[in-house]
Every structure is written in C-alpha cells, then in structure tokens.
Amino acid sequence: MGWNSWNSGIALSDKNIRATIDAMVASGMRDAGYRYVNLDAGWAAPTRDSQGNLRADPGRFPGGIAALAQYAHDRGMYLGLYSSPYNQVCGQTTRNASLGHEIADARTFAAWGVDYLKYDWCRNDADLGDQVRAFTAMRDALRASGRHIIYSINPHSSADPAADAGYDWSTVADMTRNNGDLIPLWQNTFFTVQTYGYSTSSYLGILDQLQAAAPLAARSRPGYWNDPDMLVVGVPIARFFGVQLSNTPDFALPDKLTPDQTRQLASGVPLTPDAIARLGDLQEGLTSDEQRSHFSLWAMLAAPLLAGNDVRAMTEQTRALLTNSEVVAIDQDALVAQATPLPGDDRVLTKPLADGALAVALINRGSLPTTIETSLTALGLRSRQCYQVRDLWAHAGGTTTDRVAGRDIPAHGVALLKLTRC
C-alpha cells in the first residue's frame, strides 16, 4: 500500500515529495497502511554521472535521493523509484533507464535506501524471450544488492501476443501489471488508442480491469500480487489526460480540459476521431459511487493499493474512502486470495479470508439502482447456518440463515459484505 506520483500530476521535486509524505502522515493514510511513496518517471537526471551511475535531477532533488529516502524512513514510510529495461523511460527521451546497467543501478538503489522499484516495459520491438531476460536481469541484480526492494514490473507494450500477463511472471517479480493503464472511467466503451501502428485498448476502465484480472486469480498468493494498476480515486479525468498530454507530471494540471488542451491531447496521444469528439463528455470521470466501487473491487482483487491522487489537497470524502479500515482489511487479508465471480453470475464476487469469513461484493453493472440477492448455498456456504452479515461501507450488519442481498445498490455501485459464522 502506498502512493504513486504519476496520476497525481504534481511536479516531481524534493519539496513536493516531502510535502506528500507529511500529508500522508497527517491525513491518517500512513496509519491506514499507505507506507510506500513511489516516484514515477521524471525523477532522474537526463545523464549519468562521470562514473556511469544514475543520479537524481539536481534541480528537482538538490539533496539527492538518499536524503529523501531517509526523510521517509524517519516517518515510518518507504521510498520507491521508477526505471525501465530500455535506454529511456516511457515517453521521456531525455530520462535515463537501466538497460545494460542493471547491476550498477540496483546497487545505487540499495545505497540510497530505496525500498521499491517499478520497472516499466517501454518498447514494442521485442518478443517474450527478450522481456523475460530483461526483467530477470533486474530481479537478479536487486537480489544481489544486499537490500530487500519490492520489485514491481509492467510487461505491457510488447507487440508479442505471448508476452504481457499471458506469461506467469510470479517467479520473476513481486507484483505484475495485469493489463494497460487504468483510466478514471467505469468502462471504456470507445477509448481506443492507435499505438505502434496498430489499434490497442491501452486504456481500461474499472470493469475492463476487473475482467482482465479474472484469468489470473490462481497466481495471487502470499508474496505475489496481480496488479490492476494504481488507484484513480480522487483523480479527475482531465488531470489523468493532462499527464499523458505532457508525458511528464511537471506542471500544474487543470480539473477540466479546455478545447485547446483537447486538441493538444489528440495530437500527443493519437486517439480515434470518435474518442476526440467525445472527450468533452468525460470531464467528471468517476462518480462518487463508482469511486467507492473501484476501491471495493480492488480490495476484493487483493490488489496493491497505490493511491494516485494529490494527497496534499484531497477532499475529506476521498480521504475517508481510502482509509476505510474494514475495506482495507479485505485487501490486506493474509491469504492474498483474489475474488472470483459466481458461475453464471458476474454480479457476485466472493473472496475467502484468513479468519474463515467470506467477503462478498454485489456489483450493479447497470445504469439504474437495483437489488442483488443470492443464497448462502450459491456462495458455497451451509444453508440454515447462522451468519453475521457486515456491510463494510455502512459499518452495520445483521444475521441470515438463508439469503444475502444488497438493496437499492446505486448505478455502478457495489455492496461490500463480510459473512462470518455466528
């Protein structure tokens, strides 16, 4: 659990990251479990030092990364960095990456006191074998560095259909991205991006990522996590696309895109004509109900919870959502079991918990409020046995010996329940 800088749109600098750490402590996020503060692309200097070592951008991080990591550690937090198995990081031609420098860079990260590495595939001219060699090289370098560093990889962007999440990366990394980038939309019904000369759905909505995660459930286990991407709770869609527009979060981003910015985005990220025409309709992104559903579903997936909003200026609603201890506990359960849908009913997800309880999510995929009901038998439980039913958002509950229901679930809403034997 933690925070990643990319979607937030804040300028990467020592001052801003220290302020983010302070905000996570003051807001209760740290105590809720959000302890990793991860700097995405843009932290490194354009060139290495005279010895060939990575260095932080001296204008943004005049004190270096080691001092920033110590600042995090002194406050009970951890620091993460970003790199790529390429000669540059994604979308930023002037930023160094780690191809051919794996051993040296891993030693540098360890010497700085870094606790987490996001390693992002940034090219399409390679096959699965190239990916396995590249990601394994950094894995081995990190293991030899003398410091425990969480290793998070994103194998997407390759044109090889055998690559990406189709390969079991659980022997290579601690966590692996399931699919393309999560977008602040309930479902991406039209937002196709023309990439590398072919059409790919590289932006996925909440339901799209849920579907992409389903075939990977068996891989999730203690010590390994499927990653449906960082959270977009509290991230306006204009801010999300403002980052894509610039390819670096180094400027103040708006909460709404102007017509000028929409045109710039269309040229910077080659969208289909339909997507460009409809972009103005997407200004609000996720509704409050959809954000609650998003967080509930990521908890059911046992996903890494990496907030992506600007925590220095988040609303109380966003803070309360991210720090709901009962929902966080479902995500952080020791079994690390990924929820699976009931056979024939994708509105109902179930997730076994380490204490013998069962978490149940009832998903309203429709556009009108509805009631979703199921039986204990359908959930794999004994009928006529008494179960306590706890609503993890209402913080209230009752008992049942037969049926379980979520009543008046709003459009795109989720009822999140915990069932425990009486």
C-alpha positions in Angstrom: 0.0 0.0 0.0 1.2 3.5 -0.8 1.1 6.3 -3.3 2.5 6.7 -6.8 3.2 10.1 -8.3 2.2 9.6 -12.0 -1.6 10.2 -12.0 -1.5 13.0 -9.4 0.1 15.5 -11.8 2.3 17.0 -9.2 5.7 18.3 -10.2 8.4 15.8 -9.0 10.7 17.6 -6.6 12.2 17.1 -3.2 9.8 19.7 -1.7 6.7 18.2 -3.2 7.5 14.6 -2.2 8.3 15.7 1.4 5.0 17.5 1.5 3.3 14.4 0.2 4.9 12.3 2.9 3.8 14.8 5.5 0.3 14.8 4.1 0.1 11.0 4.2 1.1 11.1 7.9 -1.2 14.0 8.8 -4.3 12.6 7.0 -4.1 9.1 8.6 -3.1 7.4 5.3 0.2 6.1 6.8 -1.5 4.6 9.8 -4.2 3.1 7.5 -1.3 1.2 5.8 -0.2 3.5 2.9 3.5 3.5 3.6 5.2 3.4 0.1 5.8 6.8 -1.6 6.8 6.0 -5.2 8.3 8.4 -7.6 7.3 7.5 -11.2 9.0 8.7 -14.4 10.8 12.0 -14.2 12.9 11.9 -11.1 16.3 11.1 -12.8 18.8 13.5 -14.4 19.0 13.4 -18.2 22.5 12.0 -18.0 24.5 9.7 -15.7 27.5 10.9 -13.7 31.1 10.6 -14.8 31.2 7.0 -13.4 28.1 6.0 -15.3 25.8 6.0 -12.3 22.2 7.1 -12.2 21.6 10.4 -10.4 18.6 12.4 -9.4 17.8 15.6 -11.3 19.8 18.1 -9.3 17.4 20.9 -10.0 14.5 19.0 -8.5 16.3 16.9 -5.9 19.3 19.0 -4.8 19.8 16.9 -1.7 19.7 13.6 -3.7 17.5 10.5 -3.3 19.3 9.1 -0.2 18.3 12.1 1.9 14.7 11.9 0.7 14.6 8.2 1.5 15.8 8.9 5.0 13.1 11.5 5.4 10.5 8.9 4.5 12.1 6.3 6.8 12.2 8.7 9.7 8.4 9.0 9.4 7.7 5.3 9.2 7.4 5.4 5.4 9.3 3.8 2.4 10.5 5.3 -0.8 10.1 3.8 -4.3 11.7 4.7 -7.7 10.9 4.0 -11.4 13.0 2.7 -14.2 12.8 0.7 -17.4 14.6 -2.2 -19.2 15.3 0.2 -22.0 17.7 3.1 -22.7 15.0 5.6 -21.7 11.8 5.6 -19.6 8.4 5.6 -21.1 7.6 8.7 -23.1 10.6 10.6 -21.9 13.5 10.5 -24.3 15.8 12.5 -22.0 15.5 10.3 -19.0 17.9 7.5 -18.3 16.8 3.9 -17.9 18.5 0.7 -16.8 19.2 -1.5 -19.8 22.7 -2.7 -19.5 23.1 -1.1 -16.2 21.1 -3.5 -14.0 23.8 -4.4 -11.5 25.1 -0.9 -11.1 21.6 0.6 -10.8 20.4 -2.0 -8.3 23.5 -1.2 -6.1 22.7 2.5 -6.4 19.1 2.0 -5.4 20.2 -0.1 -2.4 22.9 2.5 -1.4 20.2 5.2 -1.5 17.9 3.3 0.8 15.2 2.7 -1.9 12.5 0.2 -0.9 10.5 -0.3 -4.1 11.2 -0.4 -7.9 8.7 0.0 -10.6 10.2 -1.4 -13.8 8.2 -0.5 -16.9 8.5 -2.0 -20.3 8.7 0.9 -22.8 9.1 -0.7 -26.3 7.3 -3.0 -28.7 10.1 -4.3 -30.8 10.8 -7.4 -28.7 9.4 -10.8 -28.0 8.6 -12.6 -24.8 12.1 -14.0 -24.6 13.6 -10.5 -24.6 11.2 -9.5 -21.8 12.0 -12.5 -19.6 15.7 -11.9 -19.9 15.4 -8.2 -19.2 13.1 -8.4 -16.2 15.0 -11.4 -14.8 18.3 -9.4 -15.1 17.0 -6.7 -12.8 15.4 -9.2 -10.5 18.8 -10.9 -10.0 20.5 -7.6 -9.6 18.1 -6.5 -6.9 18.5 -9.8 -5.1 22.3 -9.3 -5.1 22.2 -5.7 -4.0 22.0 -6.5 -0.3 18.7 -4.7 0.3 15.2 -6.0 0.1 13.5 -4.0 -2.6 9.9 -4.7 -3.7 10.0 -5.5 -7.5 7.0 -4.3 -9.5 7.0 -4.9 -13.3 4.8 -3.8 -16.2 5.4 -6.1 -19.2 2.8 -4.4 -21.4 3.5 -2.5 -24.6 5.1 -5.5 -26.3 3.6 -6.5 -29.7 4.2 -10.2 -28.9 0.9 -11.8 -28.1 2.7 -14.3 -25.9 4.0 -11.6 -23.7 2.2 -9.4 -21.2 0.1 -11.1 -18.5 -0.2 -14.2 -20.6 3.1 -15.3 -19.1 3.3 -16.2 -15.5 5.7 -13.6 -14.1 5.3 -14.8 -10.4 8.8 -16.3 -10.4 10.3 -13.0 -11.7 8.6 -10.2 -9.8 6.7 -9.5 -6.5 3.8 -7.9 -8.5 2.9 -7.6 -12.2 0.6 -5.3 -14.0 -2.4 -7.2 -15.5 -3.0 -5.0 -18.5 -2.9 -1.5 -19.9 -3.4 1.8 -18.0 -6.4 2.2 -15.7 -8.5 5.3 -16.8 -10.9 7.1 -14.5 -14.0 5.6 -16.3 -16.4 2.9 -15.2 -15.9 1.1 -18.5 -14.0 2.1 -21.7 -16.6 1.5 -24.4 -14.8 3.6 -27.1 -11.5 5.0 -26.0 -9.2 3.1 -28.3 -5.7 4.4 -28.8 -3.7 3.9 -32.0 -0.3 2.8 -30.7 2.8 1.4 -32.5 0.9 1.3 -35.8 -1.9 -0.9 -34.6 -5.1 -0.4 -32.5 -5.0 -1.4 -28.9 -7.3 -0.8 -25.9 -4.4 0.5 -23.8 -6.8 2.5 -21.6 -9.1 0.3 -19.4 -12.0 1.3 -17.2 -12.8 -0.3 -13.8 -14.9 -3.2 -15.3 -12.3 -3.7 -18.1 -9.5 -4.2 -15.5 -11.8 -6.5 -13.4 -12.3 -8.7 -16.5 -8.6 -8.7 -17.3 -7.8 -9.8 -13.8 -10.2 -12.8 -13.8 -7.9 -15.3 -15.6 -5.0 -14.5 -13.2 -6.8 -15.3 -9.9 -4.8 -18.5 -9.3 -1.5 -16.7 -9.3 -2.4 -14.4 -6.4 -0.8 -15.6 -3.2 1.2 -14.5 -0.2 4.3 -12.8 -1.6 2.9 -12.2 -5.1 0.2 -9.8 -6.3 -1.6 -9.3 -9.6 -1.7 -5.5 -10.2 -4.7 -4.0 -12.0 -2.9 -0.6 -11.9 -2.7 2.2 -9.4 -5.9 3.7 -7.9 -7.7 6.5 -9.7 -9.8 7.5 -6.6 -9.8 11.3 -6.5 -8.2 11.7 -9.9 -10.1 14.0 -12.3 -10.0 12.6 -15.8 -8.6 15.9 -17.1 -5.7 15.6 -14.8 -5.1 12.0 -15.9 -5.0 13.0 -19.5 -3.0 16.1 -18.8 -0.2 13.9 -17.7 -0.5 11.9 -20.9 -0.5 15.2 -22.8 2.8 16.3 -21.4 4.4 12.8 -20.9 5.7 14.2 -17.6 3.9 15.5 -14.5 5.9 18.6 -14.3 3.3 21.4 -14.5 0.0 22.5 -12.9 -2.8 20.4 -14.3 -6.4 21.5 -14.7 -9.5 19.8 -13.3 -11.2 20.2 -16.7 -9.7 20.1 -20.2 -10.1 23.2 -22.4 -10.8 22.8 -26.1 -7.2 23.8 -26.7 -5.9 21.1 -24.4 -8.3 18.5 -26.0 -6.7 19.3 -29.4 -3.2 19.1 -27.9 -4.1 15.7 -26.4 -5.4 14.4 -29.7 -2.0 15.2 -31.3 0.1 14.0 -28.4 -1.8 10.8 -27.8 -3.2 9.6 -31.1 -6.8 8.9 -30.3 -9.5 7.8 -32.7 -11.8 10.5 -34.1 -14.7 9.2 -32.0 -12.7 9.5 -28.8 -11.6 13.0 -29.6 -15.2 14.1 -30.3 -16.5 12.5 -27.1 -13.6 13.6 -24.8 -15.6 16.6 -23.6 -18.3 14.4 -22.2 -15.8 12.7 -19.8 -14.8 15.7 -17.8 -16.0 14.4 -14.5 -14.5 10.9 -14.7 -15.8 8.5 -12.0 -18.8 9.4 -9.9 -18.6 9.1 -6.1 -20.4 5.7 -6.3 -18.0 4.5 -9.0 -15.0 5.5 -6.9 -16.4 3.5 -3.9 -17.0 0.6 -6.2 -13.4 0.9 -7.7 -11.9 0.8 -4.2 -14.2 -2.1 -3.1 -13.3 -4.2 -6.2 -9.5 -3.5 -5.9 -9.8 -4.8 -2.3 -11.6 -7.9 -3.5 -8.8 -8.5 -6.0 -6.2 -8.3 -3.3 -4.6 -5.6 -5.4 -1.7 -3.4 -4.4 -3.4 -0.2 -3.2 -1.3 2.6 -4.6 -3.2 5.9 -4.4 -2.8 8.2 -7.4 -4.4 11.4 -6.3 -2.7 14.6 -5.0 -2.9 13.7 -1.3 -1.9 17.2 -0.3 -5.2 18.6 -1.4 -7.7 15.7 -1.3 -11.2 16.1 -0.1 -12.5 14.6 3.1 -14.6 12.2 1.0 -11.6 10.9 -0.8 -9.6 10.6 2.5 -12.4 8.7 4.2 -12.8 6.3 1.2 -9.1 5.5 1.0 -8.8 4.9 4.8 -11.9 2.8 5.4 -10.2 0.2 7.7 -12.8 -2.5 7.1 -12.3 -2.4 3.3 -8.5 -2.1 3.6 -8.6 -5.2 5.8 -10.3 -7.2 3.0 -7.5 -6.1 0.6 -4.7 -6.8 3.0 -6.0 -10.2 4.2 -3.2 -12.7 4.7 -4.5 -15.2 2.2 -4.0 -12.7 -0.7 -6.9 -14.5 -2.4 -8.2 -12.8 -5.5 -12.0 -12.8 -5.7 -13.8 -14.9 -8.3 -17.3 -14.5 -9.7 -20.1 -17.0 -9.1 -20.5 -19.3 -12.0 -23.0 -17.7 -14.3 -23.4 -14.5 -12.3 -20.7 -11.9 -12.7 -22.6 -9.5 -10.4 -21.4 -11.5 -7.4 -17.7 -11.9 -6.4 -16.5 -14.0 -3.4 -13.2 -13.9 -1.6 -12.2 -16.3 1.2 -10.5 -14.7 4.2 -7.8 -16.0 6.5 -10.2 -16.0 9.6 -12.7 -18.3 7.8 -15.0 -15.5 6.8 -16.1 -14.7 3.3 -16.1 -11.3 1.6 -18.8 -10.8 -1.0 -19.2 -7.9 -3.5 -22.5 -7.4 -5.2 -21.9 -5.3 -8.3 -24.6 -3.2 -10.1 -23.2 -3.1 -13.6 -26.4 -1.3 -14.8 -27.4 2.4 -15.1 -30.3 2.2 -12.6 -30.5 1.3 -8.9 -31.1 -2.3 -8.3 -31.3 -5.1 -5.7 -29.0 -8.1 -6.0 -29.7 -11.2 -4.0 -28.1 -14.6 -3.7 -28.3 -17.6 -1.4 -25.8 -19.0 1.1 -25.7 -22.2 -0.9 -24.8 -20.3 -4.1 -21.9 -18.7 -2.1 -20.6 -22.1 -1.1 -21.9 -21.8 2.5 -24.2 -24.0 4.5 -27.9 -23.1 4.4 -29.7 -22.8 7.7 -26.4 -22.0 9.3 -26.4 -18.6 11.0 -24.1 -16.0 9.5 -23.3 -12.4 10.6 -23.5 -10.1 7.6 -21.5 -6.9 7.9 -21.8 -4.1 5.4 -18.3 -2.7 5.2 -19.4 0.8 4.0 -22.4 1.3 6.2 -20.4 -0.2 9.2 -23.6 -2.1 10.2 -25.0 -5.5 9.9 -27.4 -8.3 10.9 -27.7 -12.1 10.5 -29.0 -14.5 8.0 -29.6 -18.2 7.7 -30.6 -18.3 4.0 -30.3 -15.2 1.7 -27.8 -12.4 1.2 -28.9 -9.2 -0.5 -27.7 -5.7 -1.4 -30.8 -3.5 -1.7 -31.1 -0.3 -3.8 -27.5 -0.5 -5.0 -26.9 2.7 -7.0 -26.0 2.6 -10.7 -22.4 1.3 -10.9 -22.4 0.8 -7.2 -21.2 -2.1 -5.1 -22.4 -3.6 -1.8 -19.4 -5.0 0.0 -20.2 -7.5 2.7 -18.4 -9.8 5.1 -20.0 -13.0 6.2 -18.9 -14.7 9.4 -20.4 -17.7 11.2 -22.5 -16.7 14.2 
